[in-house]
Amino acid sequence: MMELWQTEWCPASRRIRQRLTELDVSYVLHQVPVEKADRGALRAATGADSIPALVLEDGRAVIGEGPIGAHLHEHVAEPAGAEAHREKAEKARRREIQEAAHALLVQTKTHARATEVSR
């Protein structure tokens, strides 16, 4: 089984997770420490300290979003449900952006009111 070394805060990692989902690929997920100095397990598994990194079933490591995407494109056929996954992910991203914008607006209004009251 493939192994993905990644973090939740990394946009490239998110895109690779999304692509693996679209391709219906099962994989083991490894969270990577923020500090590169603390990434000994990642270096041992991949020979690198950057993410995302995908360890293939044969033990070879593919490092970086571009190379991982190219490898997947070349070696994994896209199933019929891939487009439905893309559409669902896009809807979820739009909803997340709208919710974040609304929360920011509420926070800004609350802060403005608190500032007015304290004057």
N, CA, C and O atoms as a GROMACS GRO file, in nm:
protein
  476
    1MET      N    1   0.085  -0.118   0.000
    1MET     CA    2   0.000   0.000   0.000
    1MET      C    3   0.090   0.124   0.000
    1MET      O    4   0.194   0.127   0.065
    2MET      N    5   0.047   0.226  -0.074
    2MET     CA    6   0.122   0.351  -0.077
    2MET      C    7   0.115   0.421   0.058
    2MET      O    8   0.021   0.402   0.135
    3GLU      N    9   0.216   0.504   0.085
    3GLU     CA   10   0.221   0.583   0.208
    3GLU      C   11   0.240   0.729   0.172
    3GLU      O   12   0.333   0.764   0.100
    4LEU      N   13   0.152   0.814   0.222
    4LEU     CA   14   0.160   0.957   0.198
    4LEU      C   15   0.210   1.025   0.324
    4LEU      O   16   0.148   1.014   0.430
    5TRP      N   17   0.321   1.096   0.312
    5TRP     CA   18   0.376   1.177   0.421
    5TRP      C   19   0.334   1.319   0.393
    5TRP      O   20   0.361   1.374   0.287
    6GLN      N   21   0.265   1.380   0.492
    6GLN     CA   22   0.202   1.509   0.467
    6GLN      C   23   0.165   1.580   0.596
    6GLN      O   24   0.188   1.527   0.705
    7THR      N   25   0.108   1.701   0.583
    7THR     CA   26   0.050   1.772   0.696
    7THR      C   27  -0.084   1.830   0.652
    7THR      O   28  -0.108   1.848   0.533
    8GLU      N   29  -0.169   1.857   0.748
    8GLU     CA   30  -0.300   1.915   0.718
    8GLU      C   31  -0.290   2.059   0.673
    8GLU      O   32  -0.378   2.106   0.599
    9TRP      N   33  -0.186   2.132   0.714
    9TRP     CA   34  -0.175   2.273   0.679
    9TRP      C   35  -0.111   2.296   0.543
    9TRP      O   36  -0.104   2.410   0.496
   10CYS      N   37  -0.064   2.192   0.479
   10CYS     CA   38   0.006   2.205   0.351
   10CYS      C   39  -0.093   2.196   0.234
   10CYS      O   40  -0.155   2.092   0.214
   11PRO      N   41  -0.109   2.304   0.156
   11PRO     CA   42  -0.201   2.300   0.042
   11PRO      C   43  -0.167   2.191  -0.060
   11PRO      O   44  -0.257   2.128  -0.116
   12ALA      N   45  -0.039   2.169  -0.085
   12ALA     CA   46   0.000   2.065  -0.181
   12ALA      C   47  -0.040   1.927  -0.130
   12ALA      O   48  -0.083   1.842  -0.208
   13SER      N   49  -0.025   1.905   0.001
   13SER     CA   50  -0.066   1.777   0.060
   13SER      C   51  -0.216   1.757   0.043
   13SER      O   52  -0.260   1.647   0.010
   14ARG      N   53  -0.294   1.864   0.065
   14ARG     CA   54  -0.439   1.855   0.048
   14ARG      C   55  -0.474   1.816  -0.096
   14ARG      O   56  -0.561   1.733  -0.120
   15ARG      N   57  -0.405   1.879  -0.190
   15ARG     CA   58  -0.435   1.848  -0.331
   15ARG      C   59  -0.398   1.704  -0.366
   15ARG      O   60  -0.469   1.639  -0.443
   16ILE      N   61  -0.288   1.654  -0.310
   16ILE     CA   62  -0.251   1.514  -0.336
   16ILE      C   63  -0.352   1.419  -0.271
   16ILE      O   64  -0.391   1.319  -0.332
   17ARG      N   65  -0.395   1.450  -0.148
   17ARG     CA   66  -0.499   1.366  -0.085
   17ARG      C   67  -0.625   1.364  -0.172
   17ARG      O   68  -0.685   1.259  -0.192
   18GLN      N   69  -0.663   1.481  -0.223
   18GLN     CA   70  -0.781   1.490  -0.310
   18GLN      C   71  -0.763   1.403  -0.435
   18GLN      O   72  -0.854   1.331  -0.475
   19ARG      N   73  -0.645   1.410  -0.495
   19ARG     CA   74  -0.621   1.333  -0.617
   19ARG      C   75  -0.625   1.183  -0.588
   19ARG      O   76  -0.681   1.106  -0.667
   20LEU      N   77  -0.566   1.142  -0.476
   20LEU     CA   78  -0.572   1.001  -0.440
   20LEU      C   79  -0.716   0.955  -0.417
   20LEU      O   80  -0.752   0.843  -0.452
   21THR      N   81  -0.797   1.043  -0.359
   21THR     CA   82  -0.939   1.011  -0.339
   21THR      C   83  -1.009   0.997  -0.474
   21THR      O   84  -1.084   0.901  -0.496
   22GLU      N   85  -0.984   1.093  -0.564
   22GLU     CA   86  -1.044   1.085  -0.698
   22GLU      C   87  -1.008   0.955  -0.767
   22GLU      O   88  -1.091   0.896  -0.837
   23LEU      N   89  -0.885   0.910  -0.748
   23LEU     CA   90  -0.837   0.789  -0.814
   23LEU      C   91  -0.875   0.662  -0.739
   23LEU      O   92  -0.844   0.551  -0.783
   24ASP      N   93  -0.943   0.677  -0.625
   24ASP     CA   94  -0.986   0.564  -0.544
   24ASP      C   95  -0.867   0.479  -0.499
   24ASP      O   96  -0.873   0.356  -0.500
   25VAL      N   97  -0.759   0.548  -0.460
   25VAL     CA   98  -0.638   0.482  -0.414
   25VAL      C   99  -0.638   0.479  -0.261
   25VAL      O  100  -0.654   0.583  -0.197
   26SER      N  101  -0.620   0.362  -0.204
   26SER     CA  102  -0.604   0.350  -0.059
   26SER      C  103  -0.458   0.374  -0.026
   26SER      O  104  -0.369   0.335  -0.101
   27TYR      N  105  -0.435   0.438   0.088
   27TYR     CA  106  -0.298   0.469   0.128
   27TYR      C  107  -0.292   0.487   0.278
   27TYR      O  108  -0.393   0.511   0.344
   28VAL      N  109  -0.171   0.475   0.331
   28VAL     CA  110  -0.145   0.501   0.471
   28VAL      C  111  -0.099   0.646   0.481
   28VAL      O  112  -0.020   0.693   0.400
   29LEU      N  113  -0.150   0.715   0.581
   29LEU     CA  114  -0.119   0.857   0.599
   29LEU      C  115  -0.024   0.875   0.717
   29LEU      O  116  -0.047   0.821   0.825
   30HIS      N  117   0.082   0.952   0.695
   30HIS     CA  118   0.177   0.984   0.801
   30HIS      C  119   0.179   1.135   0.818
   30HIS      O  120   0.205   1.208   0.722
   31GLN      N  121   0.153   1.183   0.939
   31GLN     CA  122   0.164   1.326   0.969
   31GLN      C  123   0.313   1.357   0.990
   31GLN      O  124   0.386   1.278   1.049
   32VAL      N  125   0.354   1.472   0.941
   32VAL     CA  126   0.493   1.513   0.947
   32VAL      C  127   0.507   1.632   1.041
   32VAL      O  128   0.424   1.723   1.037
   33PRO      N  129   0.610   1.634   1.126
   33PRO     CA  130   0.631   1.749   1.214
   33PRO      C  131   0.653   1.878   1.135
   33PRO      O  132   0.700   1.876   1.021
   34VAL      N  133   0.617   1.989   1.197
   34VAL     CA  134   0.634   2.120   1.133
   34VAL      C  135   0.781   2.148   1.107
   34VAL      O  136   0.818   2.189   0.997
   35GLU      N  137   0.865   2.127   1.206
   35GLU     CA  138   1.007   2.159   1.195
   35GLU      C  139   1.082   2.051   1.115
   35GLU      O  140   1.072   1.932   1.146
   36LYS      N  141   1.155   2.095   1.013
   36LYS     CA  142   1.229   1.999   0.931
   36LYS      C  143   1.331   1.921   1.012
   36LYS      O  144   1.360   1.806   0.980
   37ALA      N  145   1.385   1.981   1.116
   37ALA     CA  146   1.483   1.912   1.201
   37ALA      C  147   1.422   1.791   1.272
   37ALA      O  148   1.494   1.700   1.311
   38ASP      N  149   1.291   1.792   1.288
   38ASP     CA  150   1.222   1.683   1.358
   38ASP      C  151   1.166   1.577   1.264
   38ASP      O  152   1.086   1.493   1.306
   39ARG      N  153   1.207   1.578   1.140
   39ARG     CA  154   1.150   1.488   1.039
   39ARG      C  155   1.237   1.366   1.010
   39ARG      O  156   1.250   1.325   0.894
   40GLY      N  157   1.296   1.309   1.114
   40GLY     CA  158   1.382   1.193   1.095
   40GLY      C  159   1.312   1.075   1.031
   40GLY      O  160   1.368   1.009   0.944
   41ALA      N  161   1.189   1.047   1.074
   41ALA     CA  162   1.115   0.934   1.018
   41ALA      C  163   1.086   0.957   0.869
   41ALA      O  164   1.094   0.863   0.789
   42LEU      N  165   1.054   1.080   0.832
   42LEU     CA  166   1.030   1.112   0.691
   42LEU      C  167   1.158   1.092   0.610
   42LEU      O  168   1.156   1.032   0.503
   43ARG      N  169   1.271   1.143   0.662
   43ARG     CA  170   1.399   1.127   0.592
   43ARG      C  171   1.436   0.979   0.578
   43ARG      O  172   1.486   0.937   0.474
   44ALA      N  173   1.410   0.901   0.683
   44ALA     CA  174   1.441   0.758   0.677
   44ALA      C  175   1.356   0.687   0.572
   44ALA      O  176   1.404   0.597   0.503
   45ALA      N  177   1.230   0.727   0.559
   45ALA     CA  178   1.138   0.660   0.466
   45ALA      C  179   1.155   0.706   0.322
   45ALA      O  180   1.135   0.629   0.229
   46THR      N  181   1.195   0.835   0.304
   46THR     CA  182   1.194   0.892   0.169
   46THR      C  183   1.329   0.945   0.120
   46THR      O  184   1.348   0.964   0.000
   47GLY      N  185   1.420   0.968   0.213
   47GLY     CA  186   1.547   1.028   0.175
   47GLY      C  187   1.539   1.179   0.163
   47GLY      O  188   1.636   1.243   0.122
   48ALA      N  189   1.426   1.237   0.198
   48ALA     CA  190   1.406   1.382   0.187
   48ALA      C  191   1.334   1.431   0.312
   48ALA      O  192   1.286   1.352   0.393
   49ASP      N  193   1.328   1.564   0.326
   49ASP     CA  194   1.257   1.620   0.441
   49ASP      C  195   1.144   1.714   0.399
   49ASP      O  196   1.095   1.793   0.480
   50SER      N  197   1.104   1.706   0.272
   50SER     CA  198   0.995   1.793   0.224
   50SER      C  199   0.870   1.711   0.194
   50SER      O  200   0.876   1.590   0.172
   51ILE      N  201   0.758   1.781   0.193
   51ILE     CA  202   0.628   1.718   0.172
   51ILE      C  203   0.555   1.789   0.058
   51ILE      O  204   0.589   1.902   0.023
   52PRO      N  205   0.458   1.723   0.001
   52PRO     CA  206   0.417   1.585   0.024
   52PRO      C  207   0.519   1.487  -0.035
   52PRO      O  208   0.592   1.518  -0.129
   53ALA      N  209   0.521   1.370   0.024
   53ALA     CA  210   0.606   1.262  -0.024
   53ALA      C  211   0.522   1.135  -0.028
   53ALA      O  212   0.450   1.103   0.067
   54LEU      N  213   0.531   1.064  -0.138
   54LEU     CA  214   0.454   0.941  -0.156
   54LEU      C  215   0.551   0.824  -0.171
   54LEU      O  216   0.633   0.821  -0.263
   55VAL      N  217   0.540   0.728  -0.080
   55VAL     CA  218   0.621   0.607  -0.089
   55VAL      C  219   0.536   0.503  -0.161
   55VAL      O  220   0.426   0.469  -0.118
   56LEU      N  221   0.588   0.455  -0.271
   56LEU     CA  222   0.516   0.359  -0.355
   56LEU      C  223   0.524   0.218  -0.296
   56LEU      O  224   0.603   0.192  -0.204
   57GLU      N  225   0.443   0.129  -0.349
   57GLU     CA  226   0.440  -0.008  -0.300
   57GLU      C  227   0.575  -0.078  -0.311
   57GLU      O  228   0.604  -0.168  -0.232
   58ASP      N  229   0.657  -0.037  -0.408
   58ASP     CA  230   0.789  -0.100  -0.424
   58ASP      C  231   0.897  -0.032  -0.340
   58ASP      O  232   1.015  -0.068  -0.349
   59GLY      N  233   0.858   0.066  -0.257
   59GLY     CA  234   0.952   0.132  -0.167
   59GLY      C  235   1.014   0.258  -0.222
   59GLY      O  236   1.077   0.333  -0.147
   60ARG      N  237   0.997   0.285  -0.350
   60ARG     CA  238   1.051   0.410  -0.406
   60ARG      C  239   0.970   0.528  -0.354
   60ARG      O  240   0.850   0.516  -0.329
   61ALA      N  241   1.035   0.642  -0.340
   61ALA     CA  242   0.968   0.763  -0.293
   61ALA      C  243   0.957   0.863  -0.407
   61ALA      O  244   1.050   0.882  -0.485
   62VAL      N  245   0.842   0.927  -0.414
   62VAL     CA  246   0.820   1.036  -0.509
   62VAL      C  247   0.795   1.159  -0.423
   62VAL      O  248   0.705   1.160  -0.339
   63ILE      N  249   0.875   1.264  -0.444
   63ILE     CA  250   0.872   1.381  -0.358
   63ILE      C  251   0.818   1.502  -0.433
   63ILE      O  252   0.862   1.531  -0.544
   64GLY      N  253   0.722   1.571  -0.373
   64GLY     CA  254   0.669   1.694  -0.430
   64GLY      C  255   0.539   1.674  -0.507
   64GLY      O  256   0.514   1.567  -0.563
   65GLU      N  257   0.458   1.778  -0.506
   65GLU     CA  258   0.327   1.770  -0.570
   65GLU      C  259   0.335   1.740  -0.719
   65GLU      O  260   0.263   1.653  -0.768
   66GLY      N  261   0.421   1.809  -0.791
   66GLY     CA  262   0.432   1.788  -0.936
   66GLY      C  263   0.473   1.646  -0.972
   66GLY      O  264   0.404   1.580  -1.050
   67PRO      N  265   0.585   1.597  -0.915
   67PRO     CA  266   0.625   1.460  -0.946
   67PRO      C  267   0.522   1.355  -0.901
   67PRO      O  268   0.501   1.256  -0.971
   68ILE      N  269   0.459   1.376  -0.786
   68ILE     CA  270   0.357   1.281  -0.742
   68ILE      C  271   0.240   1.282  -0.841
   68ILE      O  272   0.192   1.176  -0.882
   69GLY      N  273   0.194   1.401  -0.879
   69GLY     CA  274   0.084   1.410  -0.975
   69GLY      C  275   0.118   1.343  -1.106
   69GLY      O  276   0.035   1.272  -1.164
   70ALA      N  277   0.240   1.366  -1.155
   70ALA     CA  278   0.283   1.304  -1.281
   70ALA      C  279   0.287   1.152  -1.268
   70ALA      O  280   0.245   1.080  -1.359
   71HIS      N  281   0.337   1.102  -1.155
   71HIS     CA  282   0.343   0.957  -1.134
   71HIS      C  283   0.201   0.899  -1.134
   71HIS      O  284   0.175   0.798  -1.199
   72LEU      N  285   0.111   0.963  -1.062
   72LEU     CA  286  -0.026   0.912  -1.056
   72LEU      C  287  -0.091   0.914  -1.193
   72LEU      O  288  -0.161   0.820  -1.231
   73HIS      N  289  -0.069   1.022  -1.268
   73HIS     CA  290  -0.127   1.034  -1.402
   73HIS      C  291  -0.077   0.921  -1.493
   73HIS      O  292  -0.153   0.865  -1.572
   74GLU      N  293   0.051   0.889  -1.479
   74GLU     CA  294   0.111   0.787  -1.565
   74GLU      C  295   0.076   0.644  -1.524
   74GLU      O  296   0.067   0.556  -1.610
   75HIS      N  297   0.055   0.620  -1.394
   75HIS     CA  298   0.042   0.482  -1.347
   75HIS      C  299  -0.094   0.441  -1.290
   75HIS      O  300  -0.116   0.322  -1.265
   76VAL      N  301  -0.184   0.536  -1.270
   76VAL     CA  302  -0.314   0.502  -1.211
   76VAL      C  303  -0.425   0.552  -1.302
   76VAL      O  304  -0.435   0.671  -1.331
   77ALA      N  305  -0.507   0.460  -1.347
   77ALA     CA  306  -0.619   0.496  -1.435
   77ALA      C  307  -0.726   0.570  -1.354
   77ALA      O  308  -0.756   0.533  -1.241
   78GLU      N  309  -0.782   0.672  -1.415
   78GLU     CA  310  -0.887   0.748  -1.348
   78GLU      C  311  -1.020   0.673  -1.357
   78GLU      O  312  -1.067   0.642  -1.466
   79PRO      N  313  -1.080   0.644  -1.241
   79PRO     CA  314  -1.207   0.571  -1.243
   79PRO      C  315  -1.324   0.662  -1.283
   79PRO      O  316  -1.311   0.784  -1.288
   80ALA      N  317  -1.437   0.600  -1.309
   80ALA     CA  318  -1.556   0.673  -1.353
   80ALA      C  319  -1.602   0.777  -1.251
   80ALA      O  320  -1.656   0.880  -1.290
   81GLY      N  321  -1.583   0.753  -1.121
   81GLY     CA  322  -1.632   0.843  -1.019
   81GLY      C  323  -1.542   0.962  -0.988
   81GLY      O  324  -1.574   1.041  -0.899
   82ALA      N  325  -1.432   0.976  -1.058
   82ALA     CA  326  -1.335   1.082  -1.027
   82ALA      C  327  -1.396   1.221  -1.041
   82ALA      O  328  -1.374   1.307  -0.956
   83GLU      N  329  -1.471   1.244  -1.145
   83GLU     CA  330  -1.531   1.377  -1.167
   83GLU      C  331  -1.630   1.412  -1.055
   83GLU      O  332  -1.635   1.526  -1.011
   84ALA      N  333  -1.706   1.314  -1.010
   84ALA     CA  334  -1.800   1.339  -0.900
   84ALA      C  335  -1.725   1.380  -0.773
   84ALA      O  336  -1.771   1.467  -0.700
   85HIS      N  337  -1.610   1.318  -0.748
   85HIS     CA  338  -1.527   1.357  -0.632
   85HIS      C  339  -1.478   1.502  -0.648
   85HIS      O  340  -1.481   1.578  -0.552
   86ARG      N  341  -1.434   1.538  -0.768
   86ARG     CA  342  -1.386   1.675  -0.793
   86ARG      C  343  -1.497   1.777  -0.769
   86ARG      O  344  -1.474   1.880  -0.705
   87GLU      N  345  -1.616   1.748  -0.820
   87GLU     CA  346  -1.729   1.840  -0.803
   87GLU      C  347  -1.766   1.855  -0.656
   87GLU      O  348  -1.791   1.966  -0.609
   88LYS      N  349  -1.770   1.744  -0.583
   88LYS     CA  350  -1.804   1.748  -0.441
   88LYS      C  351  -1.698   1.827  -0.363
   88LYS      O  352  -1.732   1.905  -0.274
   89ALA      N  353  -1.572   1.806  -0.396
   89ALA     CA  354  -1.464   1.877  -0.328
   89ALA      C  355  -1.473   2.027  -0.355
   89ALA      O  356  -1.449   2.108  -0.265
   90GLU      N  357  -1.506   2.065  -0.476
   90GLU     CA  358  -1.519   2.207  -0.510
   90GLU      C  359  -1.635   2.270  -0.434
   90GLU      O  360  -1.622   2.383  -0.384
   91LYS      N  361  -1.745   2.202  -0.423
   91LYS     CA  362  -1.859   2.253  -0.345
   91LYS      C  363  -1.820   2.270  -0.198
   91LYS      O  364  -1.854   2.370  -0.135
   92ALA      N  365  -1.749   2.173  -0.145
   92ALA     CA  366  -1.706   2.180  -0.005
   92ALA      C  367  -1.610   2.296   0.016
   92ALA      O  368  -1.619   2.366   0.117
   93ARG      N  369  -1.517   2.320  -0.078
   93ARG     CA  370  -1.423   2.433  -0.067
   93ARG      C  371  -1.497   2.565  -0.071
   93ARG      O  372  -1.466   2.656   0.007
   94ARG      N  373  -1.595   2.578  -0.160
   94ARG     CA  374  -1.674   2.702  -0.167
   94ARG      C  375  -1.748   2.726  -0.036
   94ARG      O  376  -1.750   2.838   0.014
   95ARG      N  377  -1.808   2.621   0.018
   95ARG     CA  378  -1.880   2.632   0.145
   95ARG      C  379  -1.785   2.672   0.258
   95ARG      O  380  -1.819   2.755   0.341
   96GLU      N  381  -1.667   2.613   0.261
   96GLU     CA  382  -1.568   2.645   0.364
   96GLU      C  383  -1.525   2.791   0.354
   96GLU      O  384  -1.510   2.859   0.456
   97ILE      N  385  -1.505   2.840   0.235
   97ILE     CA  386  -1.467   2.981   0.215
   97ILE      C  387  -1.580   3.072   0.260
   97ILE      O  388  -1.556   3.173   0.328
   98GLN      N  389  -1.702   3.039   0.225
   98GLN     CA  390  -1.817   3.120   0.267
   98GLN      C  391  -1.831   3.121   0.419
   98GLN      O  392  -1.858   3.226   0.478
   99GLU      N  393  -1.813   3.007   0.482
   99GLU     CA  394  -1.823   3.000   0.628
   99GLU      C  395  -1.712   3.080   0.694
   99GLU      O  396  -1.736   3.148   0.794
  100ALA      N  397  -1.592   3.073   0.641
  100ALA     CA  398  -1.480   3.149   0.696
  100ALA      C  399  -1.503   3.299   0.680
  100ALA      O  400  -1.475   3.377   0.770
  101ALA      N  401  -1.554   3.338   0.563
  101ALA     CA  402  -1.583   3.480   0.540
  101ALA      C  403  -1.691   3.529   0.636
  101ALA      O  404  -1.680   3.640   0.689
  102HIS      N  405  -1.793   3.450   0.658
  102HIS     CA  406  -1.899   3.488   0.750
  102HIS      C  407  -1.845   3.500   0.893
  102HIS      O  408  -1.877   3.595   0.963
  103ALA      N  409  -1.763   3.405   0.935
  103ALA     CA  410  -1.705   3.410   1.069
  103ALA      C  411  -1.617   3.533   1.086
  103ALA      O  412  -1.618   3.596   1.192
  104LEU      N  413  -1.542   3.568   0.984
  104LEU     CA  414  -1.458   3.687   0.989
  104LEU      C  415  -1.543   3.812   0.998
  104LEU      O  416  -1.510   3.904   1.073
  105LEU      N  417  -1.651   3.818   0.924
  105LEU     CA  418  -1.741   3.932   0.929
  105LEU      C  419  -1.801   3.948   1.068
  105LEU      O  420  -1.805   4.058   1.122
  106VAL      N  421  -1.847   3.839   1.126
  106VAL     CA  422  -1.903   3.842   1.262
  106VAL      C  423  -1.797   3.888   1.361
  106VAL      O  424  -1.824   3.971   1.447
  107GLN      N  425  -1.677   3.834   1.349
  107GLN     CA  426  -1.568   3.872   1.438
  107GLN      C  427  -1.535   4.020   1.424
  107GLN      O  428  -1.512   4.088   1.524
  108THR      N  429  -1.532   4.070   1.303
  108THR     CA  430  -1.502   4.211   1.279
  108THR      C  431  -1.610   4.300   1.339
  108THR      O  432  -1.579   4.401   1.403
  109LYS      N  433  -1.737   4.264   1.320
  109LYS     CA  434  -1.847   4.343   1.376
  109LYS      C  435  -1.843   4.340   1.529
  109LYS      O  436  -1.864   4.442   1.594
  110THR      N  437  -1.815   4.223   1.586
  110THR     CA  438  -1.807   4.211   1.732
  110THR      C  439  -1.693   4.297   1.786
  110THR      O  440  -1.709   4.364   1.889
  111HIS      N  441  -1.581   4.295   1.719
  111HIS     CA  442  -1.466   4.376   1.762
  111HIS      C  443  -1.499   4.525   1.751
  111HIS      O  444  -1.464   4.603   1.839
  112ALA      N  445  -1.566   4.564   1.644
  112ALA     CA  446  -1.604   4.705   1.624
  112ALA      C  447  -1.699   4.750   1.735
  112ALA      O  448  -1.684   4.859   1.789
  113ARG      N  449  -1.795   4.666   1.768
  113ARG     CA  450  -1.889   4.701   1.876
  113ARG      C  451  -1.817   4.714   2.011
  113ARG      O  452  -1.844   4.806   2.087
  114ALA      N  453  -1.726   4.622   2.038
  114ALA     CA  454  -1.651   4.624   2.164
  114ALA      C  455  -1.564   4.750   2.171
  114ALA      O  456  -1.549   4.809   2.278
  115THR      N  457  -1.508   4.790   2.059
  115THR     CA  458  -1.426   4.911   2.054
  115THR      C  459  -1.512   5.034   2.080
  115THR      O  460  -1.470   5.124   2.152
  116GLU      N  461  -1.631   5.038   2.022
  116GLU     CA  462  -1.723   5.151   2.042
  116GLU      C  463  -1.766   5.160   2.187
  116GLU      O  464  -1.772   5.270   2.243
  117VAL      N  465  -1.797   5.047   2.249
  117VAL     CA  466  -1.842   5.045   2.387
  117VAL      C  467  -1.731   5.093   2.481
  117VAL      O  468  -1.758   5.160   2.580
  118SER      N  469  -1.607   5.059   2.451
  118SER     CA  470  -1.496   5.094   2.539
  118SER      C  471  -1.455   5.240   2.524
  118SER      O  472  -1.375   5.289   2.605
  119ARG      N  473  -1.505   5.311   2.426
  119ARG     CA  474  -1.470   5.452   2.407
  119ARG      C  475  -1.554   5.537   2.491
  119ARG      O  476  -1.539   5.659   2.490
   0.00000   0.00000   0.00000
